[in-house]
Amino acid sequence: MSQLHFDHPVLQYFQALSQVPRGSGNERGVSDWLMEFAAAHGLDADRDDALNVVLRKGATPGYENAPAVMLQGHMDMVCEKNAGVDHDFTRDPIRLIEDGEYLRADGTTLGADNGIGMAMMLAVLTDEALEHPALECLITTSEEVGMLGAKALDKDRFAFRSRTLINLDTGIMEGCFVVGCAGGGRVAVRLPVGWEQIPPAPLWSITVGGLRGGHSGAEIHLGRANANQVLGRILRDLEGVARPCSVSGGTKENVIPREARALVACADGAALAERCAAWQEILRREFRVSDPGVAVSAVPAGTARRVYDGVTARRLLSLLTLLPCGVQSMDQELGSVATSANLGAVSSGEAEILFTSSVRSSLPSHLEHLLLPRYEALAGLCGAAWEQHDFYPGWTFRSASRVRDLALECYREHGVKEPTYMTLHGGLECGLLMEALGELDAISFAPEINSPHSPNENVRIPSVEVNYRVLTALLKRLR
């Protein structure tokens, strides 16, 4: 871990959490760490079979009759790294770098989503000068891969008493509070593979890279290039020149993919290189604002002895061309994204090519009667199978909210600008928690986090300090 010198307890706790590997599905270590933290600080703690952890602290004097308040976030992080970075997310700590007023990682995701939210909870729980109601701090598992911890939450074991929920898993921009979010889930399309043996031919690796990527919910409206979709365009253009035998791109459906690669058999390497160079110029014109560093390359990769047969190749190109990608519809009243899809990962195996997407909408009818039927139709037309899973409900905006009104007041007093609020296109666990626990008066906010789900992720340090002041002031007023 870098030798950083932070005075603020939130940053100190985040630095400690960054020592603990906590990728989605690898949360046993951080769950244990949280339980040990509770024991060391005399806090009441419990966890369920899904490794969800609840840390509790009683009301301070004068707040004994105030309703309990839930602070909530998740312990897992998205594990992404730049090409060539030597980092094992299952065992290596995140290497933190203080870059002016920003904190970032060394070539990997930072884990501020949602490590900063966890750190804010730990700072509150150990702040002996803070006045507050009884606190129930819920930290869930596997949020980034379908909110699995929240779905498996053992509500009977935990017996929550809170009717107010403060979710600490946003950080869209400084001074912006989230008051609702879209629902969504994941879609997988599985294309069976047929092979054709060919005489030995030069094998080439075509790579699309240099893209910014990002969060498939929070940044889908920015129009950033999707490497999988771009690769499909290039392969379609090369249909008469090169024959594919492998495609891969991205790693997670909720991340806009930054890189994609195809292996192709091609006898005319000069023509292939010329086409790829032309595509790089086309894409740099198209994405000169969102992805000015886009790069397309073709390099020798050995010898090809088999390729996808004609039917497989045609169906592959059809799916890369037609699978929904990007903003699908806008909310005409709010002017925000209503429905989106992200072709986040493509991978090739011996028997199938797998396409996985994240789909989101603030309109359940768009998911049920517009977007999902499109996947079903495309899969059927292309001889593929499809499945949907890990769906979660949205969080509906409430016109009257005490916690929202108080949060805005607190930010006006302790923040740096006039606060605003919005509904979020990205998914939060608030809707699932309300399904499990009943209607909750909820708000979501966090320090400013930029480029989550990508190695460019950073958190603005002054925003951490401001938002902690707002959180503690809000807790003091909830009586």
Backbone hydrogen bonds, N-H to C=O, Kabsch-Sander energy under -0.5 kcal/mol:
donor,donor_aa,acceptor,acceptor_aa,energy
4,L,2,S,-1.6
6,F,4,L,-0.6
12,Q,8,H,-2.0
13,Y,9,P,-2.7
14,F,10,V,-2.2
15,Q,11,L,-2.3
16,A,12,Q,-1.9
17,L,13,Y,-2.6
18,S,14,F,-1.9
19,Q,16,A,-1.4
20,V,17,L,-1.8
24,S,77,M,-1.2
26,N,23,G,-2.7
31,S,27,E,-2.6
32,D,28,R,-2.5
33,W,29,G,-2.2
34,L,30,V,-2.3
35,M,31,S,-1.9
36,E,32,D,-2.5
37,F,33,W,-2.3
38,A,34,L,-2.3
39,A,35,M,-2.0
40,A,36,E,-2.3
41,H,37,F,-1.4
42,G,39,A,-0.9
43,L,38,A,-2.8
44,D,56,R,-1.3
46,D,54,V,-1.9
48,D,52,N,-1.5
51,L,48,D,-1.9
53,V,139,I,-2.5
54,V,46,D,-2.9
55,L,137,C,-2.4
56,R,44,D,-3.2
57,K,135,L,-1.8
60,T,132,H,-2.2
63,Y,60,T,-2.3
66,A,63,Y,-1.3
69,V,134,A,-2.5
70,M,164,T,-2.8
71,L,69,V,-0.5
71,L,136,E,-1.5
72,Q,166,I,-2.1
73,G,138,L,-2.0
75,M,140,T,-3.1
77,M,22,R,-1.8
78,V,113,D,-0.5
80,E,78,V,-0.8
82,N,107,G,-2.5
85,V,82,N,-1.9
87,H,85,V,-1.1
89,F,87,H,-0.7
91,R,88,D,-1.7
92,D,88,D,-3.3
94,I,18,S,-2.7
96,L,94,I,-0.8
97,I,104,R,-3.2
99,D,97,I,-0.7
99,D,102,Y,-3.2
100,G,98,E,-0.6
102,Y,99,D,-1.6
103,L,459,V,-2.4
104,R,97,I,-2.7
105,A,457,E,-0.6
106,D,95,R,-1.6
107,G,105,A,-1.5
109,T,80,E,-2.3
114,N,112,A,-0.9
115,G,111,G,-2.3
116,I,112,A,-1.8
117,G,112,A,-0.7
118,M,114,N,-2.1
119,A,115,G,-2.6
120,M,116,I,-2.2
121,M,117,G,-1.7
122,L,118,M,-2.3
123,A,119,A,-2.2
124,V,120,M,-2.1
125,L,121,M,-2.6
126,T,122,L,-1.2
127,D,124,V,-1.2
128,E,126,T,-1.1
130,L,127,D,-1.2
135,L,57,K,-3.0
136,E,69,V,-2.4
137,C,55,L,-3.1
138,L,71,L,-2.6
138,L,136,E,-0.8
139,I,53,V,-2.9
139,I,137,C,-0.5
140,T,73,G,-2.3
140,T,138,L,-0.5
145,V,142,S,-0.6
146,G,143,E,-1.1
147,M,143,E,-1.3
148,L,142,S,-1.9
149,G,141,T,-2.0
151,K,147,M,-1.9
152,A,148,L,-1.7
153,L,150,A,-0.9
155,K,153,L,-1.5
158,F,154,D,-1.9
159,A,155,K,-2.2
163,R,68,A,-1.2
164,T,68,A,-0.7
165,L,441,D,-2.6
166,I,70,M,-3.2
167,N,165,L,-0.6
167,N,443,I,-2.6
168,L,72,Q,-2.9
176,C,173,M,-1.8
177,F,175,G,-0.5
177,F,420,T,-2.6
178,V,444,S,-3.1
179,V,422,M,-2.5
181,C,395,W,-1.7
182,A,424,L,-1.6
182,A,426,G,-0.7
183,G,361,S,-2.4
184,G,392,Y,-1.7
185,G,359,V,-2.2
186,R,389,H,-2.5
187,V,357,S,-2.4
188,A,387,E,-2.7
189,V,355,F,-2.7
190,R,385,A,-3.0
191,L,189,V,-0.6
191,L,353,I,-2.8
193,V,351,A,-2.3
196,E,307,V,-2.7
198,I,305,R,-2.6
201,A,304,A,-2.2
203,L,302,G,-2.5
204,W,264,V,-3.0
205,S,299,V,-3.0
206,I,204,W,-0.6
206,I,262,A,-3.1
207,T,205,S,-0.6
207,T,297,S,-2.3
208,V,260,A,-2.9
209,G,207,T,-0.5
209,G,295,A,-2.6
211,L,258,R,-1.1
214,G,256,I,-0.7
216,S,254,N,-2.0
219,E,215,H,-1.8
220,I,217,G,-0.7
222,L,219,E,-1.4
223,G,220,I,-1.0
227,A,225,A,-0.6
227,A,257,P,-1.8
230,V,226,N,-2.6
231,L,227,A,-2.5
232,G,228,N,-1.9
233,R,229,Q,-1.6
234,I,230,V,-2.0
235,L,231,L,-2.7
236,R,232,G,-2.0
237,D,233,R,-1.8
238,L,234,I,-1.6
239,E,236,R,-1.3
241,V,238,L,-2.2
242,A,238,L,-3.1
243,R,265,A,-2.2
245,C,263,L,-2.8
246,S,263,L,-1.1
248,S,261,R,-2.4
249,G,346,V,-2.4
250,G,259,E,-1.5
255,V,252,K,-1.5
256,I,214,G,-2.7
260,A,208,V,-2.1
261,R,248,S,-3.8
262,A,206,I,-2.4
263,L,246,S,-2.0
264,V,204,W,-2.6
264,V,262,A,-0.5
265,A,243,R,-3.0
266,C,202,P,-2.4
266,C,264,V,-0.5
269,G,267,A,-1.0
272,L,268,D,-1.9
273,A,269,G,-2.6
274,E,270,A,-2.1
275,R,271,A,-2.3
276,C,272,L,-2.4
277,A,273,A,-2.3
278,A,274,E,-2.1
279,W,275,R,-2.3
280,Q,276,C,-2.0
281,E,277,A,-1.6
282,I,278,A,-2.2
283,L,279,W,-2.8
284,R,280,Q,-2.2
285,R,281,E,-1.6
286,E,282,I,-2.3
287,F,283,L,-3.0
288,R,285,R,-0.9
291,D,287,F,-2.3
294,V,291,D,-1.7
295,A,209,G,-2.7
297,S,207,T,-2.1
299,V,205,S,-1.9
301,A,203,L,-3.3
302,G,203,L,-0.5
304,A,201,A,-3.6
307,V,196,E,-2.2
308,Y,244,P,-2.4
309,D,194,G,-2.6
313,A,309,D,-2.7
314,R,310,G,-2.3
315,R,311,V,-2.4
316,L,312,T,-2.8
317,L,313,A,-2.3
318,S,314,R,-2.1
319,L,315,R,-2.4
320,L,316,L,-2.5
321,T,317,L,-1.7
322,L,318,S,-2.4
323,L,319,L,-2.5
326,G,341,A,-3.8
328,Q,339,T,-3.2
329,S,339,T,-1.7
331,D,336,S,-3.7
332,Q,330,M,-0.8
335,G,331,D,-2.5
338,A,329,S,-2.3
339,T,329,S,-1.9
340,S,360,R,-2.3
341,A,326,G,-1.9
342,N,358,S,-2.1
344,G,342,N,-1.7
344,G,356,T,-0.9
345,A,356,T,-1.8
346,V,249,G,-2.4
347,S,354,L,-2.1
349,G,352,E,-2.5
353,I,191,L,-2.4
354,L,347,S,-2.9
355,F,189,V,-2.7
356,T,345,A,-2.8
357,S,187,V,-2.8
358,S,253,E,-0.7
358,S,342,N,-2.0
359,V,185,G,-2.4
360,R,340,S,-2.2
361,S,183,G,-2.7
362,S,338,A,-1.9
366,H,363,L,-1.4
367,L,363,L,-1.2
368,E,364,P,-2.6
369,H,365,S,-2.6
370,L,366,H,-1.1
371,L,366,H,-3.5
372,L,367,L,-2.2
374,R,370,L,-0.9
375,Y,371,L,-1.6
376,E,372,L,-2.2
377,A,373,P,-2.6
378,L,374,R,-2.7
379,A,375,Y,-2.7
380,G,376,E,-2.1
381,L,377,A,-2.5
382,C,378,L,-1.7
383,G,380,G,-1.1
384,A,379,A,-3.1
385,A,190,R,-2.4
387,E,188,A,-2.1
389,H,186,R,-2.2
392,Y,184,G,-2.7
395,W,181,C,-1.9
396,T,394,G,-0.5
405,D,401,S,-2.0
406,L,402,R,-2.5
407,A,403,V,-2.2
408,L,404,R,-2.3
409,E,405,D,-1.9
410,C,406,L,-2.6
411,Y,407,A,-2.2
412,R,408,L,-2.2
413,E,409,E,-1.5
414,H,410,C,-2.2
415,G,411,Y,-3.3
420,T,175,G,-2.4
422,M,177,F,-2.3
424,L,180,G,-3.2
431,G,428,L,-0.6
433,L,429,E,-2.5
434,M,430,C,-2.3
435,E,431,G,-1.8
436,A,432,L,-2.0
437,L,433,L,-3.0
438,G,434,M,-1.8
441,D,163,R,-2.3
442,A,440,L,-0.7
443,I,165,L,-1.8
444,S,178,V,-1.8
445,F,167,N,-1.9
449,I,171,G,-2.3
450,N,458,N,-2.9
454,S,451,S,-1.0
457,E,454,S,-2.1
458,N,450,N,-2.0
459,V,103,L,-2.1
460,R,448,E,-2.1
461,I,101,E,-2.7
461,I,459,V,-0.6
463,S,460,R,-0.6
464,V,460,R,-1.3
464,V,461,I,-0.6
465,E,461,I,-1.5
466,V,462,P,-2.2
467,N,463,S,-2.7
468,Y,464,V,-1.8
469,R,465,E,-1.7
470,V,466,V,-2.1
471,L,467,N,-2.4
472,T,468,Y,-2.5
473,A,469,R,-2.2
474,L,470,V,-2.4
475,L,471,L,-2.4
476,K,472,T,-1.8
477,R,473,A,-1.1
478,L,474,L,-0.9
478,L,475,L,-0.6
479,R,477,R,-2.0
